[in-house]
Every structure is written in C-alpha cells, then in structure tokens.
C-alpha cells in the first residue's frame, strides 16, 4: 500500500542486500520430498495463487484470471485423485484491485461452507479499495452477495487479509485498514493518528459482522498478515511499525475471550522508511507454533523461523533459514515429525529460486531444496504451499511474456 516509486526502489534495494544466511548448498532431497508437477487448472493469463486445506479435508487452489478487457475473475479448483478439478468461478467483475502482493484467499468450514475474499476499488484514487467477502452455503454452486468486513466507509486502503473458520459457524477475518488516512493532510507528518491499522472481525452464515476490533493502531502499510486457529484460540502475525520506523514482526493472540496486546516475536531492529512488502507466515500443530519472516536489519537480508511450544505465548531464538541472498516472500507449514518446512525466494543470478528447507525446533536444519526457478520481478508474486497428510502442494506464478499459475505436489517421506 502506498506503492510509490520510492518505496519500490527501496524494497528492491533491500532484496538485493546479501546476508550471511545458512550458506549451505541447494540439494535435491529425494528421500524426503519426491516432486511431481501437476497440470495447472488456471488459464495461461493468471496469477496471485493461494492454497488452503479446508476443514472439509480438501485442498483448494485459488487464483485470479483475466476475464476480458478490464475484467477479472476469481477462480478455484480442488485436488481430487492425482489432478485438479475443472476450475469454478467465485465471482467476475470490473474495477478490481489486482496486485502481486495482496492476493485473494479462501477458507472452508467443516460443513463445506466456503468463504472467499477479493479486492475492489472504491474510488478513482489508485489505493482506494475494499475487501469483498462472499460465502457459499452449497459447496460453490452459488455465492451470496459480498459484504465488506470493514464498516468505516472511507475511500482508503483495505487488504492483506487472513481468515479461517471460527466459532459458532463464523469465519474470522483480519486485515490491514487505512481508514485513518481518510482525513490526512499531505503536508502533515506521518503521525500515529494517520497510520495503517490491523483489525479483525467475525462474519456469520447470514453475512452479519460481529466483534470488529482494532488489534494494533500502527502497523507496516503493505506486508501480508497471517492467522491460525489454535486449540485455545487464535494467533495473528504481522509486520509492526514503531514511531521510529522499526518494522519487526509481532503477534496478537485470542485467549480467554480477549485479544492480547501486541507482542514482538524477536527484536531484529529493522529500521526502514519504506514498506518492504514482505509479511510473516504462521503454522500450528497442537501447541507448537512456527513463525517465519524476512528481515534486512543491519543491512543483512535473512529468512528466520522461530518456534513456540506453548501456542505462541513464548518464542525461542530465531533460526536462520536462507542460503545467503534471500528476497523473502516466505511461507511455512508444520511436518508430522514436529519440524517446520519453510519456503522463500532466493536470488540466483539474474533469476530467483523457490526454495524450501526443513527446520527443527532444536535448531538443526536440512540442506535447502529448489522447487523451481522464478523471475525476480514483482509479477512473480508470492509462492505458496500447504500440506495434507503426506503430500505437500506448491503453487507459484510463472512469469515471462505473460504470467501463469503453476503447481506441483510432493510426497513427504519422513516418519512421525
């Protein structure tokens, strides 16, 4: 958000900084992951993929396709057998805000109720857009009229959504909210009162909103959020922003009927005057929580992961994951053996590589593994991954003259 040329330039400079990383060679981990590319259900002009394993047990791949001049469609497919199903359309329309870093998402409840979000412009200003949220109560056959989870009515930025099925037949949704910019005088300094905020709400099956709450009054403008459900409640991770422009990763937790105050994962001390467009990723298995993130504190680009064994109340010392020259764009999933699989984009000459590495809570790590080569350009987006039992699904945007969503599945060959 506020993607000025200056911010893009600073973000690009940050991504080029060479950090120490793990400095381990990329290795094919055939005994652990056996990779197989699967035919993508997406059109040849598509992008912004996302993956989720629903509470109904299915894997969902969603993406955006061009549906004509100035029109786009949000589509999805499920994985059945050894392939993706034929694509289904959630919605098609005009005036969408389609962005490489702020991609749509889906959430699926145990009873098969689907929720999907996308972004639609609310005004002619380049960064005035709303989160649109729709539900399907019949397994995707039809979709209800979309609602806005934010009720401020301002022509400002709303995006970077995370959501999942919640209590009492509701979905929990969290997003970055720019309502405080509505009355900002461009001549005024960037004060706390004119800052991006982190907010949360729940939406029920009838489309009614409940419990809209501000979680943090000053956060980084355009980094992805991540949210997971735990046995005791929920955790939301995001890139925070201090008055002095320290932009480290924080979390808030829902427990015992209330949201906690923001808590830093680790004090990297990354001071940067521009948004790095690099959010954190969360994964949970029982009481174990893993959070992965990118930082370039002290002019050293690194991918880090930290573990908690008490559902996010406390986190251990970060473990460096990258191979020395990371761009960021992280994801993380938990593995059956209690380790985490972290993914990121690593600079590789004039290209980038989508890599993964298994990391254990005791700090031991495997060699990294290359999933695929990618463009370093912004249009390559954020590669995603998800696990179901002993299979891991990967999705990314292949970029050359056009962009197209591609996918791969890996068999996981490790014990519990």
PAKOL-398637 format. One line per 10 residues: number of its first residue (from 0); their letters; for each residue x, y, z of C-alpha. Coordinates in Angstrom, 1 decimal. Example, Ala and Ser with C-alpha at 12.3 -4.5 7.8 and 13.67 -1.06 7.14 Angstrom:
BEGIN
0) AS) 12.3 -4.5 7.8; 13.7 -1.1 7.1
! end
This chain:
BEGIN
0) XXXXXXXXXX) 0.0 0.0 0.0; 1.3 3.5 -0.9; 3.4 1.8 -3.5; 5.3 4.9 -4.5; 8.3 4.7 -6.8; 10.5 5.4 -3.8; 9.1 2.5 -1.9; 9.5 0.1 -4.7; 13.1 1.3 -5.2; 13.9 0.9 -1.5
10) XXXXXXXXXX) 12.2 -2.5 -1.4; 14.3 -3.6 -4.5; 17.5 -2.4 -2.8; 16.6 -4.3 0.3; 16.1 -7.5 -1.6; 19.5 -7.2 -3.2; 21.4 -7.0 0.1; 23.5 -10.1 0.6; 23.1 -11.6 4.0; 25.2 -14.3 5.7
20) XXXXXXXXXX) 22.3 -16.8 5.8; 23.0 -20.5 6.2; 25.4 -20.7 3.3; 24.5 -24.2 2.5; 24.3 -25.6 -1.0; 20.9 -26.4 -2.5; 20.4 -30.1 -2.5; 17.8 -32.4 -4.0; 16.1 -34.1 -1.0; 14.6 -37.0 -2.9
30) XXXXXXXXXX) 14.4 -39.2 0.3; 12.3 -36.5 1.9; 10.4 -34.9 -0.9; 9.5 -36.5 -4.2; 8.4 -33.7 -6.6; 5.9 -34.0 -9.5; 4.5 -31.1 -11.4; 0.7 -31.4 -12.0; -1.2 -29.7 -14.8; -2.5 -26.3 -13.6
40) XXXXXXXXXX) -6.2 -25.7 -13.8; -5.5 -22.0 -14.4; -5.6 -20.1 -17.7; -2.5 -19.0 -19.5; -3.0 -15.5 -18.2; -3.4 -15.9 -14.5; -1.7 -15.1 -11.2; -2.0 -14.5 -7.4; -2.3 -18.1 -6.4; -3.2 -19.2 -2.9
50) XXXXXXXXXX) -3.6 -22.6 -1.2; -5.7 -23.8 1.7; -6.6 -27.1 3.2; -10.2 -26.8 4.2; -11.8 -28.1 7.4; -13.6 -30.4 5.0; -10.3 -32.1 4.3; -9.8 -30.9 0.7; -7.0 -28.9 -0.9; -8.2 -25.7 -2.6
60) XXXXXXXXXX) -6.2 -23.7 -5.1; -7.5 -20.2 -5.9; -6.2 -17.6 -8.4; -7.2 -14.6 -10.5; -7.7 -14.8 -14.3; -8.1 -12.0 -16.8; -11.8 -12.3 -18.0; -11.7 -9.7 -20.7; -10.6 -6.1 -21.0; -10.6 -4.5 -17.5
70) XXXXXXXXXX) -12.4 -7.6 -16.1; -11.1 -10.3 -13.8; -12.4 -13.5 -12.3; -11.6 -15.2 -9.0; -11.5 -19.0 -9.7; -10.6 -22.1 -7.7; -10.2 -25.8 -8.0; -9.8 -28.7 -5.6; -7.4 -31.6 -5.8; -9.0 -35.0 -6.3
80) XXXXXXXXXX) -7.2 -38.2 -7.1; -4.0 -37.1 -8.8; -5.2 -33.9 -10.5; -7.0 -30.6 -10.1; -10.7 -30.4 -10.8; -12.1 -28.2 -13.5; -12.0 -24.5 -12.4; -15.0 -22.9 -10.8; -15.7 -19.2 -10.7; -16.4 -17.4 -7.4
90) XXXXXXXXXX) -17.0 -14.0 -9.0; -16.2 -11.9 -12.0; -16.2 -8.2 -12.3; -14.5 -4.8 -13.1; -12.6 -2.3 -11.1; -10.8 -4.9 -9.2; -7.5 -4.1 -7.4; -5.2 -6.8 -8.6; -1.8 -6.7 -7.0; 1.2 -9.1 -6.9
100) XXXXXXXXXX) 1.4 -8.9 -3.1; -2.2 -8.6 -2.0; -3.8 -11.8 -3.2; -7.3 -13.3 -2.6; -7.9 -16.1 -0.2; -10.4 -18.8 0.6; -11.5 -20.5 3.8; -13.6 -23.7 4.1; -15.6 -24.8 7.1; -16.1 -28.5 8.2
110) XXXXXXXXXX) -19.7 -28.4 6.9; -18.4 -27.3 3.4; -19.4 -23.7 3.7; -16.9 -21.6 1.6; -15.7 -18.1 2.1; -13.6 -16.1 -0.4; -12.2 -12.6 -0.5; -11.0 -10.3 -3.2; -10.4 -6.5 -3.6; -12.5 -4.0 -5.4
120) XXXXXXXXXX) -11.7 -0.3 -6.0; -14.0 2.1 -4.1; -12.8 5.3 -5.7; -10.6 6.6 -8.5; -7.7 7.0 -6.2; -5.1 4.3 -7.0; -5.1 2.9 -3.5; -8.8 3.2 -2.5; -10.2 -0.2 -2.4; -12.3 -2.5 -0.2
130) XXXXXXXXXX) -12.2 -6.1 0.9; -15.1 -8.0 -0.6; -16.1 -11.2 1.3; -18.6 -13.7 -0.1; -19.9 -17.1 1.2; -21.3 -20.2 -0.5; -23.6 -22.4 1.5; -23.9 -25.0 -1.2; -20.4 -26.1 -1.9; -19.7 -23.4 -4.5
140) XXXXXXXXXX) -22.8 -23.8 -6.6; -23.8 -20.2 -5.8; -22.3 -17.3 -3.9; -24.1 -14.8 -1.7; -23.9 -11.1 -2.2; -20.5 -9.9 -1.0; -20.1 -7.8 2.2; -17.4 -5.5 3.4; -15.9 -6.7 6.8; -14.9 -3.0 7.5
150) XXXXXXXXXX) -17.7 -0.5 8.1; -15.8 2.8 8.1; -17.0 3.8 4.6; -13.7 5.6 3.8; -12.1 5.6 0.3; -8.9 4.2 1.7; -6.9 1.0 1.6; -8.2 -2.3 3.0; -6.4 -5.5 2.2; -3.8 -8.2 3.1
160) XXXXXXXXXX) -6.5 -10.5 4.5; -6.1 -13.7 6.5; -9.2 -15.7 7.5; -10.2 -19.2 8.7; -13.4 -20.9 10.1; -14.1 -19.8 13.7; -16.5 -20.5 16.4; -20.3 -20.7 16.2; -20.5 -21.1 12.4; -18.5 -17.9 11.7
170) XXXXXXXXXX) -15.3 -17.0 9.8; -12.6 -14.9 11.5; -11.1 -12.3 9.2; -8.2 -10.0 9.8; -6.9 -7.2 7.5; -4.8 -4.1 7.2; -7.1 -1.0 7.4; -6.3 2.5 6.2; -9.3 4.4 7.5; -7.1 6.8 9.5
180) XXXXXXXXXX) -5.7 8.2 6.2; -9.1 9.5 5.1; -8.6 13.0 6.6; -4.9 13.2 6.4; -3.3 16.4 5.2; -0.4 15.6 2.9; 1.6 18.4 4.5; 1.3 16.8 7.9; 4.0 14.4 9.2; 3.3 10.7 9.3
190) XXXXXXXXXX) 1.9 10.6 12.8; 0.5 7.7 14.7; -3.0 9.1 14.2; -2.5 8.8 10.5; -1.3 5.2 10.4; -2.3 1.8 8.9; -4.0 -0.3 11.5; -4.6 -4.0 12.0; -8.3 -5.0 12.5; -10.3 -8.2 13.0
200) XXXXXXXXXX) -14.0 -9.2 12.8; -16.1 -12.3 12.5; -18.9 -12.9 9.9; -21.7 -15.4 10.4; -23.5 -17.6 7.9; -26.1 -14.8 7.3; -23.3 -12.3 6.4; -23.6 -10.3 9.6; -20.5 -8.8 11.1; -19.5 -9.1 14.7
210) XXXXXXXXXX) -16.8 -8.0 17.1; -14.9 -5.7 14.8; -11.8 -4.8 16.8; -8.6 -2.8 16.3; -5.7 -5.1 17.2; -2.8 -2.6 16.6; -3.0 1.1 15.9; 0.2 1.4 13.9; 1.5 -1.3 11.5; 3.5 -1.6 8.4
220) XXXXXXXXXX) 1.5 -0.5 5.3; 1.7 -3.3 2.9; 3.0 -6.6 4.4; 0.9 -9.7 4.4; -0.8 -10.9 7.6; -1.0 -14.5 8.7; -3.5 -16.1 11.1; -4.0 -19.6 12.5; -6.5 -21.2 14.8; -5.2 -22.9 17.9
230) XXXXXXXXXX) -6.8 -25.2 20.5; -7.1 -22.2 22.9; -7.9 -19.5 20.4; -6.1 -17.8 17.6; -2.8 -16.1 16.6; -2.4 -13.2 14.1; 1.2 -12.3 12.9; 2.0 -9.1 11.0; 4.8 -6.6 10.5; 4.6 -4.0 13.1
240) XXXXXXXXXX) 5.8 -0.3 12.9; 7.1 1.7 15.8; 7.2 5.5 15.9; 10.8 5.3 14.9; 10.1 3.1 11.9; 11.3 -0.2 13.4; 9.4 -2.8 11.4; 9.8 -6.1 13.1; 7.2 -9.0 13.4; 4.6 -9.0 16.1
250) XXXXXXXXXX) 1.7 -11.2 17.1; -1.6 -10.8 18.9; -3.4 -13.8 20.5; -7.0 -14.5 21.2; -7.3 -16.4 24.5; -9.8 -16.5 27.4; -12.2 -14.3 25.5; -9.9 -11.4 24.7; -7.2 -10.2 22.4; -3.7 -9.7 23.8
260) XXXXXXXXXX) -1.6 -6.7 23.4; 0.9 -6.9 20.5; 4.0 -8.9 21.3; 7.2 -8.9 19.2; 8.5 -12.3 18.0; 12.1 -11.1 18.2; 13.7 -7.7 18.2; 15.5 -7.6 14.9; 15.7 -3.9 15.0; 15.0 -3.4 11.3
270) XXXXXXXXXX) 14.6 0.4 10.7; 13.3 1.1 7.3; 11.5 4.2 6.0; 9.6 2.2 3.3; 7.3 -0.9 3.4; 9.4 -3.9 2.4; 6.3 -5.8 1.1; 7.3 -9.0 3.0; 4.9 -10.3 5.6; 5.3 -13.3 8.0
280) XXXXXXXXXX) 3.8 -16.8 7.9; 2.4 -18.9 10.7; 1.8 -22.6 11.1; 0.5 -24.6 14.0; 0.4 -28.2 15.1; -1.1 -28.8 18.6; 0.8 -26.5 21.0; 3.7 -26.0 18.6; 3.6 -22.8 16.5; 6.2 -21.8 13.9
290) XXXXXXXXXX) 6.5 -18.3 12.5; 8.8 -17.4 9.5; 9.7 -14.0 8.3; 12.1 -11.9 6.3; 14.3 -9.1 7.7; 17.1 -6.9 6.5; 18.1 -5.5 9.8; 21.6 -4.1 9.9; 21.9 -4.4 6.1; 21.7 -8.2 6.2
300) XXXXXXXXXX) 18.9 -9.9 4.4; 17.8 -13.1 6.2; 14.9 -15.6 6.5; 14.2 -16.6 10.1; 11.9 -19.0 11.8; 11.1 -19.2 15.5; 9.2 -21.9 17.4; 6.8 -21.8 20.3; 5.8 -24.8 22.4; 3.0 -23.0 24.3
310) XXXXXXXXXX) 0.7 -21.8 21.4; 2.6 -18.5 20.9; 3.0 -17.3 24.5; 6.8 -17.5 24.2; 9.1 -18.0 21.2; 12.6 -19.3 21.0; 15.7 -17.8 19.5; 15.3 -17.4 15.7; 16.9 -19.9 13.4; 18.4 -18.6 10.1
320) XXXXXXXXXX) 17.0 -20.5 7.1; 18.2 -18.8 3.9; 21.2 -19.6 1.7; 22.8 -16.1 1.9; 20.9 -13.9 -0.6; 17.1 -14.1 0.1; 14.4 -12.0 -1.4; 11.8 -13.1 1.2; 8.2 -14.0 0.3; 8.0 -16.7 2.9
330) XXXXXXXXXX) 5.6 -19.5 3.8; 5.7 -22.2 6.5; 4.0 -25.5 7.2; 4.3 -28.0 10.1; 5.5 -31.5 9.3; 4.4 -34.7 11.0; 7.8 -35.1 12.8; 7.4 -31.7 14.6; 9.7 -29.9 12.3; 8.7 -27.0 10.0
340) XXXXXXXXXX) 9.1 -26.6 6.3; 10.0 -23.0 5.4; 9.8 -21.7 1.9; 11.2 -18.5 0.4; 12.6 -16.9 -2.7; 16.4 -16.8 -3.0; 18.3 -14.7 -5.5; 20.1 -17.0 -8.1; 22.0 -14.9 -10.6; 19.5 -13.0 -12.7
350) XXXXXXXXXX) 16.7 -15.2 -11.6; 15.2 -16.3 -8.3; 14.6 -19.8 -6.9; 11.6 -21.0 -4.9; 13.3 -23.0 -2.2; 12.3 -25.0 0.9; 14.2 -26.2 4.0; 13.2 -28.4 6.9; 14.0 -26.8 10.3; 13.6 -28.5 13.7
360) XXXXXXXXXX) 12.8 -26.7 16.9; 16.3 -27.6 18.3; 17.8 -25.5 15.6; 19.1 -28.3 13.3; 18.3 -27.8 9.6; 18.5 -29.8 6.4; 20.0 -28.6 3.1; 17.7 -26.5 1.1; 15.8 -27.8 -1.9; 14.9 -26.0 -5.1
370) XXXXXXXXXX) 11.3 -26.3 -6.1; 11.5 -24.2 -9.3; 13.2 -21.2 -10.9; 11.3 -18.0 -10.9; 11.5 -14.4 -12.1; 12.7 -11.8 -9.6; 10.1 -9.4 -10.9; 7.1 -8.4 -8.7; 4.7 -10.1 -11.1; 6.1 -13.5 -10.0
380) XXXXXXXXXX) 4.2 -12.9 -6.8; 4.4 -15.0 -3.6; 4.7 -18.7 -4.0; 2.5 -20.7 -1.6; 2.5 -24.2 -0.1; 0.2 -26.4 2.0; 0.3 -29.9 3.5; -2.3 -32.6 3.7; -1.2 -35.8 5.4; 2.0 -36.9 3.5
390) XXXXXXXXXX) 1.5 -34.6 0.5; 2.7 -31.1 0.1; 1.3 -28.8 -2.6; 3.1 -25.9 -4.1; 1.7 -23.1 -6.3; 3.5 -20.2 -7.9; 3.3 -17.7 -10.8; 5.4 -18.5 -13.8; 6.4 -15.2 -15.4; 7.8 -14.5 -18.9
400) XXXXXXXXXX) 5.9 -12.6 -21.5; 2.7 -13.3 -19.5; 2.0 -14.8 -16.1; 0.5 -18.2 -15.4; -0.2 -20.1 -12.3; 1.6 -23.5 -12.0; 1.5 -26.2 -9.3; 3.4 -29.1 -8.0; 2.8 -31.9 -5.5; 5.5 -33.6 -3.3
410) XXXXXX) 5.3 -36.9 -1.5; 6.6 -36.5 2.0; 8.8 -39.4 3.0; 9.5 -38.9 6.7; 8.2 -40.6 9.8; 6.0 -39.1 12.5
! end
